[in-house]
Amino acid sequence: MKLFHKLLFSILAAVLIIFAAVGYISYTKNTKLLESEIQKRALTLLNTNIAKLSEQLVDLQSVATTIGVGYEAFRSTDESEIRTLITRSLSTVPFAYGSALAFQPSMEDNGNSLFAPYYYRDSGKFKYTNLATPEYNYPEKDWFKRPFVAGQPLWSDPYIDVGGGNTAMITYSYPVRVENVVRAIATADVSLRELTKLVDEIKVGTTGRAFLIGKDGMILAMPEDRWEFERTVFDAARELKMPRLEQIGKDMTAGKQGFARMRDPLTKKGGWIIYGPIALTGWSLAILMPEDELTAGIHELHQQMLIIAAVGLLLLIAVIYAINRTVTKPITKLADSAKHIANGEYDIDLAGIAAKGEIGDLTRSFAEMKDSLLRSIDNLYQ
């Protein structure tokens, strides 16, 4: 192998090893730093949206509380005044779907004194209905019975309010007391469609999404075209054959907060999920973040580094070629000349070996040696 090739391969091999080591260390370190930064920003995003949802839910609770406290203060028996109290309270929170003030049935008249005025939004206007019908039977509804027995405000599980608001909803119920005895239940409803709109506003990049589950794992809100009533996160995990999602669902229903790698069940893309509880209701919010979008910047940086490395290698090869012209070639020519002299060919011209510096000094010394050798041979023949 020629000297030039040895020089070229040795230097390129060393440089490639260095580039590979630096590239690997840089990629590994940058990826870890990026993931750490993503986790920090994801936590901020989660807390911000939990706070936003909580604020909306507190506003919703205030509707029922205002109705309840208002009735406790004035104890009006006038139906028009009660209905006005409901509509005024409901109008203060656009997020609220409907509200009712459902009274405890009288024990003496076998429930004939049922009274439950209810207003809900329909096409931008308030629509009225009285829930006190045998078909609806509100005293047996969870939104009435559970807080009445418990004597404290409660959130219901999701249900479809057939005969009332006629939509899928969740209800906040406030027990109304008269002389420290629960006499009625004031309610405020949020439709799952409206809840889904709020959750659907949470975006991470183009394909990132969020979903909300209840205390039992029921999916309360997710992208609207994918939502199915009474479907749980555990149902989705089994259907999609994603044990990772099932474990995360267990953590969410247990009220835990977490951050983990997980493939998006809908897009099938790799990414991260961050989740945490909404303390006010016991629900849990999760946000899915697409890896390809969040790491696009670092991938672009690594591509630029590869381009720079490739350009650097080309420049290095050019430098090696320049060294070949100024060092390697003169040495090779000098070696060839030495072979000729060894074979008795003393008439070779060393002036054609153009070199500077140490190589030039070596060439001139070699020429002087040749001339001295010729003079010695001439003296022997004389």
C-alpha positions in Angstrom: 0.0 0.0 0.0 1.3 3.4 -0.9 2.2 6.0 1.7 -0.6 8.3 0.5 -3.2 5.6 0.9 -1.9 4.6 4.4 -2.0 8.3 5.4 -5.5 8.8 4.0 -7.0 5.7 5.6 -5.3 6.2 8.9 -6.4 9.8 9.3 -10.0 9.2 8.0 -10.4 6.2 10.3 -9.3 8.2 13.3 -11.5 11.2 12.4 -14.6 9.0 11.7 -14.2 7.3 15.1 -13.9 10.7 16.8 -16.9 12.0 14.9 -19.0 8.9 15.7 -18.1 9.2 19.4 -18.8 12.9 19.6 -22.1 12.4 17.6 -23.3 9.6 19.9 -22.5 11.5 23.1 -24.1 14.7 21.7 -27.2 12.9 20.6 -27.6 10.9 23.8 -27.1 14.0 26.0 -29.3 16.3 23.9 -32.1 13.7 23.9 -32.0 13.4 27.6 -32.0 17.1 28.1 -34.8 17.5 25.6 -36.9 14.8 27.4 -36.3 16.5 30.7 -37.4 19.9 29.2 -40.5 18.3 27.6 -41.4 16.8 31.0 -41.1 20.2 32.7 -43.2 21.9 30.0 -45.7 19.1 30.0 -46.2 19.5 33.8 -46.8 23.2 33.3 -49.3 22.5 30.5 -51.1 19.9 32.6 -51.3 22.1 35.7 -52.4 25.1 33.6 -55.3 23.1 32.0 -56.3 21.4 35.3 -56.5 24.9 36.8 -58.5 26.1 33.8 -61.0 23.2 34.0 -61.2 23.5 37.8 -62.1 27.2 37.4 -64.9 26.3 35.0 -66.2 23.6 37.3 -66.1 26.0 40.3 -68.1 28.4 38.3 -70.6 25.6 37.6 -70.8 24.7 41.2 -71.5 28.4 42.0 -74.7 28.1 40.0 -76.1 25.4 42.2 -74.8 27.0 45.4 -76.3 30.4 44.5 -79.7 28.8 43.9 -79.4 26.8 47.2 -78.2 29.7 49.3 -80.7 32.0 47.7 -83.6 29.7 48.6 -82.2 29.1 52.1 -82.2 32.9 52.7 -85.6 33.8 51.4 -87.5 30.5 51.5 -89.9 31.8 48.8 -92.9 29.6 48.0 -93.7 31.6 44.9 -93.1 29.5 41.8 -92.2 32.5 39.6 -89.6 33.7 42.1 -88.0 30.3 42.3 -87.9 30.0 38.5 -86.4 33.5 38.3 -83.7 32.5 40.9 -82.8 29.5 38.7 -82.6 31.4 35.4 -80.6 34.3 36.9 -78.1 32.0 38.5 -77.8 29.9 35.3 -77.3 32.9 33.0 -74.1 33.9 34.9 -72.2 30.8 33.7 -72.3 30.1 29.9 -70.6 26.8 30.5 -73.6 25.5 32.5 -76.1 23.5 30.6 -79.0 23.5 33.0 -80.2 23.9 36.6 -83.0 22.7 38.8 -84.3 23.1 42.3 -85.9 19.8 43.2 -87.9 19.7 46.5 -88.2 16.8 48.8 -91.6 15.1 48.3 -94.0 15.4 51.2 -94.4 12.2 53.3 -98.1 13.0 54.0 -99.4 13.2 50.4 -97.6 10.1 49.0 -95.3 12.2 46.8 -98.1 14.2 45.2 -96.3 17.4 46.2 -93.3 16.8 43.8 -91.9 20.1 42.5 -88.7 20.4 40.5 -88.5 23.4 38.1 -85.7 22.9 35.6 -84.2 25.2 33.0 -81.6 24.2 30.3 -80.1 25.7 27.3 -81.5 24.9 23.9 -80.4 26.8 20.7 -79.1 29.7 22.7 -82.3 30.1 24.8 -83.5 28.8 28.1 -86.1 26.0 27.9 -88.3 25.1 30.9 -89.6 21.8 32.1 -90.9 20.5 35.4 -89.1 17.3 36.4 -92.0 16.4 38.8 -93.5 13.7 36.6 -94.2 10.0 37.4 -92.2 9.0 34.3 -89.1 11.0 35.3 -89.4 10.2 39.1 -86.6 12.5 40.2 -86.5 11.3 43.9 -84.9 8.1 42.6 -82.3 9.8 40.5 -78.7 9.6 41.7 -78.3 13.3 41.4 -81.1 13.8 43.9 -80.9 10.7 46.2 -77.2 10.5 46.8 -76.6 14.1 48.0 -79.9 14.0 49.9 -78.8 11.0 51.9 -75.2 12.2 52.3 -76.2 15.7 53.2 -73.3 17.2 51.3 -72.6 18.5 47.8 -71.7 15.7 45.3 -70.9 15.3 41.6 -72.9 12.6 39.8 -71.6 10.0 37.4 -72.2 10.7 33.7 -75.8 9.9 32.6 -78.2 10.6 29.8 -81.0 12.7 31.2 -84.0 11.3 29.3 -87.0 13.4 30.1 -85.0 16.3 31.5 -82.2 17.9 29.6 -82.2 15.0 27.1 -78.4 14.9 26.7 -75.4 13.2 28.2 -74.4 15.2 31.2 -72.8 15.4 34.7 -74.6 17.1 37.6 -73.4 18.9 40.6 -75.9 18.7 43.4 -76.1 21.1 46.4 -78.3 20.1 49.4 -80.6 23.0 50.4 -81.4 23.2 54.1 -84.3 24.7 56.0 -83.8 24.8 59.8 -80.8 22.5 59.3 -82.8 19.8 57.5 -82.3 19.0 53.8 -85.5 20.1 52.0 -84.4 20.3 48.4 -81.5 19.7 46.0 -80.2 22.6 43.8 -78.3 21.4 40.7 -76.0 22.6 37.9 -75.4 20.4 34.9 -72.6 20.4 32.3 -73.2 18.5 29.1 -70.4 16.1 28.1 -70.4 17.7 24.7 -69.5 21.1 26.3 -66.9 19.3 28.5 -65.5 17.7 25.3 -65.2 21.1 23.6 -63.1 22.4 26.6 -60.8 19.3 26.6 -60.6 19.4 22.8 -59.1 22.9 23.0 -56.0 21.4 24.7 -53.5 21.0 21.8 -49.8 20.0 21.7 -48.5 20.6 18.2 -50.7 19.4 15.4 -51.6 15.9 16.5 -51.3 16.1 20.3 -54.6 15.6 22.2 -56.1 15.3 25.7 -58.7 13.2 27.3 -60.6 13.3 30.6 -61.8 10.3 32.6 -64.0 9.9 35.7 -63.3 8.3 39.0 -64.2 4.9 37.6 -62.2 5.3 34.4 -65.2 6.3 32.2 -64.0 8.5 29.4 -65.8 11.9 30.0 -64.2 13.8 27.2 -61.9 13.1 24.2 -61.7 14.2 20.6 -65.4 14.5 19.7 -65.4 12.2 16.7 -64.0 9.4 18.9 -66.2 9.7 22.0 -68.6 6.9 23.0 -70.9 7.1 26.1 -70.0 4.7 29.0 -66.8 3.7 27.4 -63.9 3.4 29.9 -60.2 3.8 29.4 -59.9 0.1 30.4 -62.2 -0.9 27.5 -60.1 1.1 25.1 -56.9 -0.5 26.5 -58.3 -4.0 25.9 -59.6 -3.2 22.4 -56.3 -1.7 21.4 -54.2 -4.3 23.2 -52.3 -1.7 25.1 -51.5 -2.9 28.6 -49.5 0.3 29.1 -52.7 2.3 28.7 -54.5 0.0 31.2 -51.8 0.6 33.8 -51.9 4.3 33.3 -55.7 4.2 33.6 -55.3 2.5 37.0 -52.9 5.2 38.1 -55.3 7.9 36.9 -58.3 6.4 38.7 -56.1 6.2 41.8 -55.5 9.9 41.7 -51.8 9.7 40.8 -49.8 12.1 38.7 -47.3 10.7 36.1 -45.2 11.2 33.0 -44.4 8.3 30.7 -43.6 7.2 27.2 -46.7 5.9 25.4 -47.8 5.4 21.8 -50.9 7.5 20.9 -53.8 5.0 20.7 -55.4 6.9 17.8 -52.4 8.0 15.6 -50.2 5.1 16.6 -47.3 7.5 16.8 -44.7 7.4 19.6 -44.7 10.1 22.2 -45.3 10.9 25.9 -48.3 11.1 28.2 -48.7 13.2 31.3 -51.7 12.9 33.6 -52.9 14.2 36.9 -56.0 14.5 39.1 -58.6 17.3 39.2 -59.0 17.5 43.0 -62.4 19.2 42.8 -64.2 16.2 41.2 -61.8 13.3 41.5 -61.5 13.1 37.7 -58.2 12.9 35.9 -56.8 14.7 32.9 -54.3 13.2 30.4 -52.4 14.9 27.6 -50.7 13.0 24.8 -47.7 14.6 23.2 -46.3 13.5 19.8 -42.6 12.7 19.8 -42.0 13.5 16.1 -43.3 17.1 16.5 -41.6 17.8 19.8 -38.2 16.5 18.7 -38.3 18.0 15.2 -35.8 20.7 16.3 -33.2 18.3 17.7 -33.4 16.0 14.7 -32.9 19.1 12.4 -29.8 20.0 14.6 -28.4 16.5 14.2 -28.9 16.6 10.5 -27.0 19.9 10.4 -24.2 18.3 12.4 -24.0 15.4 9.9 -23.8 17.8 7.0 -21.0 19.8 8.8 -19.2 16.5 9.5 -19.5 15.5 5.9 -18.1 18.8 4.7 -15.3 18.6 7.2 -14.4 15.1 5.9 -14.3 16.4 2.4 -12.0 19.3 3.5 -9.8 16.9 5.3 -9.5 14.7 2.2 -8.5 17.9 0.2 -5.9 18.7 2.9 -4.5 15.2 2.7 -4.3 15.5 -1.1 -2.4 18.7 -0.7 0.0 17.0 1.7 0.4 14.3 -0.9 1.5 16.8 -3.5 4.0 18.5 -1.2 5.3 15.7 0.9 4.3 12.2 -0.3 5.0 12.6 -4.0 8.5 14.1 -3.6 9.4 11.3 -1.2 8.1 8.7 -3.7 10.1 10.3 -6.5 13.2 10.4 -4.3 12.7 6.7 -3.5 12.5 5.9 -7.2 15.6 7.9 -7.9 17.4 5.9 -5.1 16.5 2.7 -6.9 17.9 3.9 -10.2 21.2 4.9 -8.5 21.3 1.5 -6.8 21.1 0.0 -10.3 24.0 2.1 -11.5 21.9 4.7 -13.3 23.7 7.9 -12.2 22.4 10.1 -14.9 19.0 10.7 -13.4 17.9 14.3 -12.9 16.9 15.2 -9.3 16.1 18.8 -10.2 12.6 17.7 -11.3 11.7 16.9 -7.7 10.3 20.2 -6.5 10.0 20.3 -2.8 10.5 22.8 0.0 11.4 22.6 3.7 12.8 19.4 5.1 11.9 17.4 1.9 13.8 19.9 -0.2 16.8 19.7 2.1 16.7 15.9 1.8 16.5 16.1 -2.0 19.5 18.4 -2.2 21.5 16.2 0.2 20.6 13.2 -1.9 21.8 15.1 -5.0 25.1 16.0 -3.4 25.5 12.4 -2.3 24.9 11.3 -5.9 27.4 13.8 -7.3 30.0 12.8 -4.6 29.5 9.1 -5.5 30.0 9.9 -9.2 33.3 11.8 -8.4 34.5 8.9 -6.3 33.8 6.4 -9.2 35.6 8.7 -11.7 38.6 8.9 -9.4 38.7 5.1 -9.2 39.0 4.8 -13.0 41.8 7.4 -13.3 
